[in-house]
Amino acid sequence: MNKPQAVGLLIGFGGSVMLTFVQDGGHLGSFNYFALFVIAATICYGIAGNLVKSNFMDVNPIVLTSLGLFSVGPISIFYLLISGFFSTMETADHSWASLGYIFILGVVGTALALFLFNRVIQSTTPVFASAVTYLIPITAVFWGFIDGEGIYSFHFIGMVLIIIGVYIINKNK
């Protein structure tokens, strides 16, 4: 990573942090602790990107994606067995429709996204692929807007910072 890329990462990260402080009404407030999940995911993306680039360049991205998702399969099945999933499916209204939406999210939002992420890492650099993950908070803000949440000026400022950061990273490869 060169100096301009580091600056771009810091600017993009600053925009992401700003999005975590926007409260209802559009003012900056306290930190949204659920954003720590996004930060943890971003750290994992960074680690995964470097591991893929250094150890799995010759492995097909479909195989990498399949191995990653199948590795969480046993844990997921165990969780389903102890969580009351099956009784909920029998008794809750709209449970099958909800499961269908989760399936779509899993296929498009996880499997397809992971495949594309692995493909991008193999054809570019981990820094570029990780920079693309800065777009996740922007997507989250727009999904929240579609779901009825407010979108405010600080949201736009944070999104602009993210886009500027990604631009600087890509410009100075």
CNS distance restraints for C-alpha pairs under 8 A (distance, minus, plus):
assign (resid   1 and name CA) (resid   5 and name CA) 6.07 0.50 0.50
assign (resid   1 and name CA) (resid   6 and name CA) 6.71 0.50 0.50
assign (resid   1 and name CA) (resid 127 and name CA) 7.22 0.50 0.50
assign (resid   2 and name CA) (resid   6 and name CA) 6.38 0.50 0.50
assign (resid   3 and name CA) (resid   7 and name CA) 6.28 0.50 0.50
assign (resid   4 and name CA) (resid   8 and name CA) 6.11 0.50 0.50
assign (resid   4 and name CA) (resid 168 and name CA) 6.74 0.50 0.50
assign (resid   4 and name CA) (resid 169 and name CA) 6.75 0.50 0.50
assign (resid   4 and name CA) (resid 172 and name CA) 6.39 0.50 0.50
assign (resid   5 and name CA) (resid   9 and name CA) 6.12 0.50 0.50
assign (resid   5 and name CA) (resid 168 and name CA) 6.48 0.50 0.50
assign (resid   5 and name CA) (resid 169 and name CA) 4.48 0.50 0.50
assign (resid   5 and name CA) (resid 170 and name CA) 7.82 0.50 0.50
assign (resid   5 and name CA) (resid 172 and name CA) 6.50 0.50 0.50
assign (resid   5 and name CA) (resid 173 and name CA) 7.38 0.50 0.50
assign (resid   6 and name CA) (resid  10 and name CA) 6.23 0.50 0.50
assign (resid   6 and name CA) (resid 169 and name CA) 7.69 0.50 0.50
assign (resid   7 and name CA) (resid  11 and name CA) 6.19 0.50 0.50
assign (resid   7 and name CA) (resid 165 and name CA) 7.45 0.50 0.50
assign (resid   7 and name CA) (resid 168 and name CA) 7.79 0.50 0.50
assign (resid   8 and name CA) (resid  12 and name CA) 6.10 0.50 0.50
assign (resid   8 and name CA) (resid 164 and name CA) 7.24 0.50 0.50
assign (resid   8 and name CA) (resid 165 and name CA) 3.96 0.50 0.50
assign (resid   8 and name CA) (resid 166 and name CA) 6.23 0.50 0.50
assign (resid   8 and name CA) (resid 167 and name CA) 7.48 0.50 0.50
assign (resid   8 and name CA) (resid 168 and name CA) 5.08 0.50 0.50
assign (resid   8 and name CA) (resid 169 and name CA) 5.20 0.50 0.50
assign (resid   9 and name CA) (resid  13 and name CA) 5.95 0.50 0.50
assign (resid   9 and name CA) (resid 131 and name CA) 7.10 0.50 0.50
assign (resid   9 and name CA) (resid 165 and name CA) 5.80 0.50 0.50
assign (resid   9 and name CA) (resid 166 and name CA) 7.26 0.50 0.50
assign (resid   9 and name CA) (resid 169 and name CA) 7.01 0.50 0.50
assign (resid  10 and name CA) (resid  14 and name CA) 6.00 0.50 0.50
assign (resid  10 and name CA) (resid 165 and name CA) 7.25 0.50 0.50
assign (resid  11 and name CA) (resid  15 and name CA) 6.37 0.50 0.50
assign (resid  11 and name CA) (resid 161 and name CA) 5.96 0.50 0.50
assign (resid  11 and name CA) (resid 162 and name CA) 6.59 0.50 0.50
assign (resid  11 and name CA) (resid 164 and name CA) 7.27 0.50 0.50
assign (resid  11 and name CA) (resid 165 and name CA) 4.99 0.50 0.50
assign (resid  12 and name CA) (resid  16 and name CA) 6.34 0.50 0.50
assign (resid  12 and name CA) (resid 134 and name CA) 6.55 0.50 0.50
assign (resid  12 and name CA) (resid 161 and name CA) 5.62 0.50 0.50
assign (resid  12 and name CA) (resid 162 and name CA) 3.92 0.50 0.50
assign (resid  12 and name CA) (resid 163 and name CA) 6.94 0.50 0.50
assign (resid  12 and name CA) (resid 164 and name CA) 6.98 0.50 0.50
assign (resid  12 and name CA) (resid 165 and name CA) 4.37 0.50 0.50
assign (resid  12 and name CA) (resid 166 and name CA) 6.53 0.50 0.50
assign (resid  13 and name CA) (resid  17 and name CA) 6.15 0.50 0.50
assign (resid  13 and name CA) (resid 134 and name CA) 7.39 0.50 0.50
assign (resid  13 and name CA) (resid 162 and name CA) 6.95 0.50 0.50
assign (resid  13 and name CA) (resid 165 and name CA) 7.96 0.50 0.50
assign (resid  14 and name CA) (resid  18 and name CA) 6.15 0.50 0.50
assign (resid  14 and name CA) (resid 158 and name CA) 7.47 0.50 0.50
assign (resid  14 and name CA) (resid 161 and name CA) 7.11 0.50 0.50
assign (resid  14 and name CA) (resid 162 and name CA) 7.56 0.50 0.50
assign (resid  15 and name CA) (resid  19 and name CA) 6.45 0.50 0.50
assign (resid  15 and name CA) (resid 157 and name CA) 7.24 0.50 0.50
assign (resid  15 and name CA) (resid 158 and name CA) 3.94 0.50 0.50
assign (resid  15 and name CA) (resid 159 and name CA) 6.12 0.50 0.50
assign (resid  15 and name CA) (resid 160 and name CA) 7.35 0.50 0.50
assign (resid  15 and name CA) (resid 161 and name CA) 4.80 0.50 0.50
assign (resid  15 and name CA) (resid 162 and name CA) 5.07 0.50 0.50
assign (resid  16 and name CA) (resid  20 and name CA) 6.78 0.50 0.50
assign (resid  16 and name CA) (resid 134 and name CA) 7.16 0.50 0.50
assign (resid  16 and name CA) (resid 137 and name CA) 6.42 0.50 0.50
assign (resid  16 and name CA) (resid 158 and name CA) 6.20 0.50 0.50
assign (resid  16 and name CA) (resid 159 and name CA) 7.54 0.50 0.50
assign (resid  16 and name CA) (resid 162 and name CA) 6.67 0.50 0.50
assign (resid  17 and name CA) (resid  21 and name CA) 6.90 0.50 0.50
assign (resid  17 and name CA) (resid 158 and name CA) 7.80 0.50 0.50
assign (resid  18 and name CA) (resid  22 and name CA) 6.83 0.50 0.50
assign (resid  18 and name CA) (resid 154 and name CA) 7.32 0.50 0.50
assign (resid  18 and name CA) (resid 155 and name CA) 7.63 0.50 0.50
assign (resid  18 and name CA) (resid 158 and name CA) 5.50 0.50 0.50
assign (resid  19 and name CA) (resid 137 and name CA) 7.45 0.50 0.50
assign (resid  19 and name CA) (resid 154 and name CA) 7.22 0.50 0.50
assign (resid  19 and name CA) (resid 155 and name CA) 5.79 0.50 0.50
assign (resid  19 and name CA) (resid 158 and name CA) 5.70 0.50 0.50
assign (resid  19 and name CA) (resid 159 and name CA) 7.86 0.50 0.50
assign (resid  20 and name CA) (resid  31 and name CA) 5.99 0.50 0.50
assign (resid  20 and name CA) (resid  32 and name CA) 5.46 0.50 0.50
assign (resid  20 and name CA) (resid  35 and name CA) 6.27 0.50 0.50
assign (resid  21 and name CA) (resid  28 and name CA) 5.28 0.50 0.50
assign (resid  21 and name CA) (resid  29 and name CA) 5.37 0.50 0.50
assign (resid  21 and name CA) (resid  30 and name CA) 5.75 0.50 0.50
assign (resid  21 and name CA) (resid  31 and name CA) 5.04 0.50 0.50
assign (resid  21 and name CA) (resid  32 and name CA) 6.33 0.50 0.50
assign (resid  22 and name CA) (resid  26 and name CA) 6.07 0.50 0.50
assign (resid  22 and name CA) (resid  27 and name CA) 5.83 0.50 0.50
assign (resid  22 and name CA) (resid  28 and name CA) 4.65 0.50 0.50
assign (resid  22 and name CA) (resid  29 and name CA) 6.08 0.50 0.50
assign (resid  22 and name CA) (resid 154 and name CA) 6.58 0.50 0.50
assign (resid  22 and name CA) (resid 155 and name CA) 7.00 0.50 0.50
assign (resid  23 and name CA) (resid  27 and name CA) 5.65 0.50 0.50
assign (resid  23 and name CA) (resid  28 and name CA) 5.83 0.50 0.50
assign (resid  23 and name CA) (resid  29 and name CA) 5.65 0.50 0.50
assign (resid  23 and name CA) (resid  30 and name CA) 7.70 0.50 0.50
assign (resid  24 and name CA) (resid 150 and name CA) 6.93 0.50 0.50
assign (resid  25 and name CA) (resid 150 and name CA) 7.60 0.50 0.50
assign (resid  25 and name CA) (resid 152 and name CA) 7.62 0.50 0.50
assign (resid  26 and name CA) (resid 150 and name CA) 7.82 0.50 0.50
assign (resid  26 and name CA) (resid 151 and name CA) 7.37 0.50 0.50
assign (resid  26 and name CA) (resid 152 and name CA) 4.94 0.50 0.50
assign (resid  26 and name CA) (resid 153 and name CA) 6.79 0.50 0.50
assign (resid  26 and name CA) (resid 154 and name CA) 6.71 0.50 0.50
assign (resid  27 and name CA) (resid 154 and name CA) 7.43 0.50 0.50
assign (resid  28 and name CA) (resid 154 and name CA) 7.69 0.50 0.50
assign (resid  34 and name CA) (resid  38 and name CA) 7.53 0.50 0.50
assign (resid  35 and name CA) (resid  39 and name CA) 6.35 0.50 0.50
assign (resid  36 and name CA) (resid  40 and name CA) 6.04 0.50 0.50
assign (resid  37 and name CA) (resid  41 and name CA) 6.14 0.50 0.50
assign (resid  38 and name CA) (resid  42 and name CA) 6.12 0.50 0.50
assign (resid  39 and name CA) (resid  43 and name CA) 6.25 0.50 0.50
assign (resid  40 and name CA) (resid  44 and name CA) 6.25 0.50 0.50
assign (resid  41 and name CA) (resid  45 and name CA) 6.13 0.50 0.50
assign (resid  42 and name CA) (resid  46 and name CA) 6.24 0.50 0.50
assign (resid  42 and name CA) (resid 130 and name CA) 7.72 0.50 0.50
assign (resid  42 and name CA) (resid 133 and name CA) 7.03 0.50 0.50
assign (resid  43 and name CA) (resid  47 and name CA) 6.30 0.50 0.50
assign (resid  44 and name CA) (resid  48 and name CA) 5.93 0.50 0.50
assign (resid  45 and name CA) (resid  49 and name CA) 5.87 0.50 0.50
assign (resid  45 and name CA) (resid 130 and name CA) 6.49 0.50 0.50
assign (resid  45 and name CA) (resid 133 and name CA) 7.84 0.50 0.50
assign (resid  46 and name CA) (resid  50 and name CA) 6.37 0.50 0.50
assign (resid  46 and name CA) (resid 126 and name CA) 7.22 0.50 0.50
assign (resid  46 and name CA) (resid 127 and name CA) 7.95 0.50 0.50
assign (resid  46 and name CA) (resid 130 and name CA) 5.87 0.50 0.50
assign (resid  47 and name CA) (resid  51 and name CA) 6.20 0.50 0.50
assign (resid  48 and name CA) (resid  52 and name CA) 5.98 0.50 0.50
assign (resid  49 and name CA) (resid  53 and name CA) 6.12 0.50 0.50
assign (resid  49 and name CA) (resid 118 and name CA) 7.58 0.50 0.50
assign (resid  49 and name CA) (resid 121 and name CA) 6.33 0.50 0.50
assign (resid  49 and name CA) (resid 126 and name CA) 4.98 0.50 0.50
assign (resid  49 and name CA) (resid 129 and name CA) 7.17 0.50 0.50
assign (resid  49 and name CA) (resid 130 and name CA) 7.03 0.50 0.50
assign (resid  50 and name CA) (resid  54 and name CA) 6.03 0.50 0.50
assign (resid  50 and name CA) (resid 126 and name CA) 5.68 0.50 0.50
assign (resid  51 and name CA) (resid  55 and name CA) 5.70 0.50 0.50
assign (resid  51 and name CA) (resid  56 and name CA) 7.22 0.50 0.50
assign (resid  52 and name CA) (resid  56 and name CA) 4.76 0.50 0.50
assign (resid  52 and name CA) (resid  57 and name CA) 6.40 0.50 0.50
assign (resid  52 and name CA) (resid 118 and name CA) 7.25 0.50 0.50
assign (resid  52 and name CA) (resid 121 and name CA) 7.19 0.50 0.50
assign (resid  52 and name CA) (resid 122 and name CA) 7.52 0.50 0.50
assign (resid  53 and name CA) (resid  57 and name CA) 5.68 0.50 0.50
assign (resid  53 and name CA) (resid 121 and name CA) 6.28 0.50 0.50
assign (resid  53 and name CA) (resid 122 and name CA) 6.16 0.50 0.50
assign (resid  53 and name CA) (resid 125 and name CA) 7.35 0.50 0.50
assign (resid  53 and name CA) (resid 126 and name CA) 6.69 0.50 0.50
assign (resid  57 and name CA) (resid 122 and name CA) 5.84 0.50 0.50
assign (resid  59 and name CA) (resid  63 and name CA) 6.79 0.50 0.50
assign (resid  59 and name CA) (resid  64 and name CA) 6.73 0.50 0.50
assign (resid  60 and name CA) (resid  64 and name CA) 6.41 0.50 0.50
assign (resid  61 and name CA) (resid  65 and name CA) 6.04 0.50 0.50
assign (resid  61 and name CA) (resid 115 and name CA) 5.63 0.50 0.50
assign (resid  61 and name CA) (resid 116 and name CA) 7.82 0.50 0.50
assign (resid  61 and name CA) (resid 118 and name CA) 5.47 0.50 0.50
assign (resid  61 and name CA) (resid 119 and name CA) 5.71 0.50 0.50
assign (resid  62 and name CA) (resid  66 and name CA) 6.06 0.50 0.50
assign (resid  62 and name CA) (resid 115 and name CA) 6.00 0.50 0.50
assign (resid  63 and name CA) (resid  67 and name CA) 6.09 0.50 0.50
assign (resid  64 and name CA) (resid  68 and name CA) 6.19 0.50 0.50
assign (resid  64 and name CA) (resid 115 and name CA) 7.70 0.50 0.50
assign (resid  64 and name CA) (resid 118 and name CA) 7.50 0.50 0.50
assign (resid  65 and name CA) (resid  69 and name CA) 6.20 0.50 0.50
assign (resid  65 and name CA) (resid 111 and name CA) 6.68 0.50 0.50
assign (resid  65 and name CA) (resid 114 and name CA) 6.11 0.50 0.50
assign (resid  65 and name CA) (resid 115 and name CA) 5.57 0.50 0.50
assign (resid  65 and name CA) (resid 118 and name CA) 7.64 0.50 0.50
assign (resid  66 and name CA) (resid  70 and name CA) 5.89 0.50 0.50
assign (resid  67 and name CA) (resid  71 and name CA) 5.98 0.50 0.50
assign (resid  68 and name CA) (resid  72 and name CA) 7.05 0.50 0.50
assign (resid  69 and name CA) (resid  73 and name CA) 6.68 0.50 0.50
assign (resid  69 and name CA) (resid 111 and name CA) 7.59 0.50 0.50
assign (resid  70 and name CA) (resid  74 and name CA) 7.83 0.50 0.50
assign (resid  72 and name CA) (resid  76 and name CA) 6.15 0.50 0.50
assign (resid  73 and name CA) (resid  77 and name CA) 6.12 0.50 0.50
assign (resid  74 and name CA) (resid  78 and name CA) 6.17 0.50 0.50
assign (resid  75 and name CA) (resid  79 and name CA) 6.21 0.50 0.50
assign (resid  76 and name CA) (resid  80 and name CA) 6.20 0.50 0.50
assign (resid  77 and name CA) (resid  81 and name CA) 6.30 0.50 0.50
assign (resid  78 and name CA) (resid  82 and name CA) 6.50 0.50 0.50
assign (resid  79 and name CA) (resid  83 and name CA) 5.84 0.50 0.50
assign (resid  80 and name CA) (resid  84 and name CA) 6.89 0.50 0.50
assign (resid  80 and name CA) (resid  85 and name CA) 5.48 0.50 0.50
assign (resid  80 and name CA) (resid  86 and name CA) 7.60 0.50 0.50
assign (resid  81 and name CA) (resid  85 and name CA) 6.89 0.50 0.50
assign (resid  81 and name CA) (resid  86 and name CA) 7.67 0.50 0.50
assign (resid  84 and name CA) (resid  88 and name CA) 6.20 0.50 0.50
assign (resid  85 and name CA) (resid  89 and name CA) 6.17 0.50 0.50
assign (resid  86 and name CA) (resid  90 and name CA) 6.42 0.50 0.50
assign (resid  87 and name CA) (resid  91 and name CA) 6.27 0.50 0.50
assign (resid  88 and name CA) (resid  92 and name CA) 5.42 0.50 0.50
assign (resid  88 and name CA) (resid  95 and name CA) 7.41 0.50 0.50
assign (resid  89 and name CA) (resid  95 and name CA) 5.43 0.50 0.50
assign (resid  89 and name CA) (resid  96 and name CA) 6.88 0.50 0.50
assign (resid  90 and name CA) (resid  95 and name CA) 7.90 0.50 0.50
assign (resid  94 and name CA) (resid  98 and name CA) 6.16 0.50 0.50
assign (resid  95 and name CA) (resid  99 and name CA) 6.13 0.50 0.50
assign (resid  96 and name CA) (resid 100 and name CA) 6.15 0.50 0.50
assign (resid  97 and name CA) (resid 101 and name CA) 6.35 0.50 0.50
assign (resid  98 and name CA) (resid 102 and name CA) 6.26 0.50 0.50
assign (resid  99 and name CA) (resid 103 and name CA) 6.11 0.50 0.50
assign (resid 100 and name CA) (resid 104 and name CA) 6.31 0.50 0.50
assign (resid 101 and name CA) (resid 105 and name CA) 6.15 0.50 0.50
assign (resid 102 and name CA) (resid 106 and name CA) 6.01 0.50 0.50
assign (resid 103 and name CA) (resid 107 and name CA) 6.17 0.50 0.50
assign (resid 104 and name CA) (resid 108 and name CA) 5.94 0.50 0.50
assign (resid 104 and name CA) (resid 109 and name CA) 7.63 0.50 0.50
assign (resid 105 and name CA) (resid 109 and name CA) 4.90 0.50 0.50
assign (resid 105 and name CA) (resid 110 and name CA) 6.83 0.50 0.50
assign (resid 106 and name CA) (resid 110 and name CA) 4.93 0.50 0.50
assign (resid 106 and name CA) (resid 111 and name CA) 6.26 0.50 0.50
assign (resid 107 and name CA) (resid 111 and name CA) 4.93 0.50 0.50
assign (resid 107 and name CA) (resid 112 and name CA) 6.09 0.50 0.50
assign (resid 108 and name CA) (resid 112 and name CA) 5.03 0.50 0.50
assign (resid 108 and name CA) (resid 113 and name CA) 6.55 0.50 0.50
assign (resid 109 and name CA) (resid 113 and name CA) 5.62 0.50 0.50
assign (resid 110 and name CA) (resid 114 and name CA) 5.79 0.50 0.50
assign (resid 111 and name CA) (resid 115 and name CA) 6.14 0.50 0.50
assign (resid 112 and name CA) (resid 116 and name CA) 6.21 0.50 0.50
assign (resid 113 and name CA) (resid 117 and name CA) 6.03 0.50 0.50
assign (resid 114 and name CA) (resid 118 and name CA) 6.13 0.50 0.50
assign (resid 115 and name CA) (resid 119 and name CA) 6.18 0.50 0.50
assign (resid 116 and name CA) (resid 120 and name CA) 6.03 0.50 0.50
assign (resid 117 and name CA) (resid 121 and name CA) 6.21 0.50 0.50
assign (resid 117 and name CA) (resid 129 and name CA) 6.62 0.50 0.50
assign (resid 118 and name CA) (resid 122 and name CA) 6.27 0.50 0.50
assign (resid 119 and name CA) (resid 123 and name CA) 6.27 0.50 0.50
assign (resid 120 and name CA) (resid 124 and name CA) 5.81 0.50 0.50
assign (resid 120 and name CA) (resid 125 and name CA) 7.66 0.50 0.50
assign (resid 120 and name CA) (resid 129 and name CA) 6.05 0.50 0.50
assign (resid 121 and name CA) (resid 125 and name CA) 5.39 0.50 0.50
assign (resid 121 and name CA) (resid 126 and name CA) 5.43 0.50 0.50
assign (resid 121 and name CA) (resid 128 and name CA) 7.71 0.50 0.50
assign (resid 121 and name CA) (resid 129 and name CA) 5.63 0.50 0.50
assign (resid 124 and name CA) (resid 128 and name CA) 6.75 0.50 0.50
assign (resid 124 and name CA) (resid 129 and name CA) 7.35 0.50 0.50
assign (resid 125 and name CA) (resid 129 and name CA) 6.34 0.50 0.50
assign (resid 126 and name CA) (resid 130 and name CA) 5.87 0.50 0.50
assign (resid 127 and name CA) (resid 131 and name CA) 6.04 0.50 0.50
assign (resid 127 and name CA) (resid 169 and name CA) 7.93 0.50 0.50
assign (resid 128 and name CA) (resid 132 and name CA) 6.49 0.50 0.50
assign (resid 128 and name CA) (resid 169 and name CA) 6.96 0.50 0.50
assign (resid 128 and name CA) (resid 170 and name CA) 6.64 0.50 0.50
assign (resid 129 and name CA) (resid 133 and name CA) 7.00 0.50 0.50
assign (resid 130 and name CA) (resid 134 and name CA) 7.33 0.50 0.50
assign (resid 131 and name CA) (resid 135 and name CA) 7.82 0.50 0.50
assign (resid 131 and name CA) (resid 166 and name CA) 5.75 0.50 0.50
assign (resid 131 and name CA) (resid 169 and name CA) 7.34 0.50 0.50
assign (resid 132 and name CA) (resid 136 and name CA) 7.91 0.50 0.50
assign (resid 132 and name CA) (resid 166 and name CA) 7.04 0.50 0.50
assign (resid 134 and name CA) (resid 138 and name CA) 7.74 0.50 0.50
assign (resid 134 and name CA) (resid 162 and name CA) 6.39 0.50 0.50
assign (resid 134 and name CA) (resid 166 and name CA) 7.53 0.50 0.50
assign (resid 135 and name CA) (resid 139 and name CA) 6.39 0.50 0.50
assign (resid 135 and name CA) (resid 162 and name CA) 7.12 0.50 0.50
assign (resid 135 and name CA) (resid 163 and name CA) 7.69 0.50 0.50
assign (resid 136 and name CA) (resid 140 and name CA) 6.18 0.50 0.50
assign (resid 137 and name CA) (resid 141 and name CA) 6.21 0.50 0.50
assign (resid 138 and name CA) (resid 142 and name CA) 6.45 0.50 0.50
assign (resid 138 and name CA) (resid 159 and name CA) 5.93 0.50 0.50
assign (resid 139 and name CA) (resid 143 and name CA) 6.19 0.50 0.50
assign (resid 140 and name CA) (resid 144 and name CA) 6.12 0.50 0.50
assign (resid 141 and name CA) (resid 145 and name CA) 6.24 0.50 0.50
assign (resid 141 and name CA) (resid 151 and name CA) 7.41 0.50 0.50
assign (resid 141 and name CA) (resid 155 and name CA) 7.57 0.50 0.50
assign (resid 142 and name CA) (resid 146 and name CA) 6.23 0.50 0.50
assign (resid 143 and name CA) (resid 147 and name CA) 6.20 0.50 0.50
assign (resid 144 and name CA) (resid 148 and name CA) 6.38 0.50 0.50
assign (resid 144 and name CA) (resid 149 and name CA) 5.23 0.50 0.50
assign (resid 144 and name CA) (resid 150 and name CA) 7.72 0.50 0.50
assign (resid 145 and name CA) (resid 149 and name CA) 4.69 0.50 0.50
assign (resid 145 and name CA) (resid 150 and name CA) 5.88 0.50 0.50
assign (resid 145 and name CA) (resid 151 and name CA) 6.21 0.50 0.50
assign (resid 151 and name CA) (resid 155 and name CA) 6.29 0.50 0.50
assign (resid 152 and name CA) (resid 156 and name CA) 6.79 0.50 0.50
assign (resid 153 and name CA) (resid 157 and name CA) 6.28 0.50 0.50
assign (resid 154 and name CA) (resid 158 and name CA) 6.08 0.50 0.50
assign (resid 155 and name CA) (resid 159 and name CA) 6.17 0.50 0.50
assign (resid 156 and name CA) (resid 160 and name CA) 6.04 0.50 0.50
assign (resid 157 and name CA) (resid 161 and name CA) 6.23 0.50 0.50
assign (resid 158 and name CA) (resid 162 and name CA) 6.28 0.50 0.50
assign (resid 159 and name CA) (resid 163 and name CA) 6.24 0.50 0.50
assign (resid 160 and name CA) (resid 164 and name CA) 6.08 0.50 0.50
assign (resid 161 and name CA) (resid 165 and name CA) 6.07 0.50 0.50
assign (resid 162 and name CA) (resid 166 and name CA) 6.24 0.50 0.50
assign (resid 163 and name CA) (resid 167 and name CA) 6.06 0.50 0.50
assign (resid 164 and name CA) (resid 168 and name CA) 6.16 0.50 0.50
assign (resid 165 and name CA) (resid 169 and name CA) 6.27 0.50 0.50
assign (resid 166 and name CA) (resid 170 and name CA) 6.23 0.50 0.50
assign (resid 167 and name CA) (resid 171 and name CA) 5.90 0.50 0.50
assign (resid 168 and name CA) (resid 172 and name CA) 6.23 0.50 0.50
assign (resid 169 and name CA) (resid 173 and name CA) 6.43 0.50 0.50
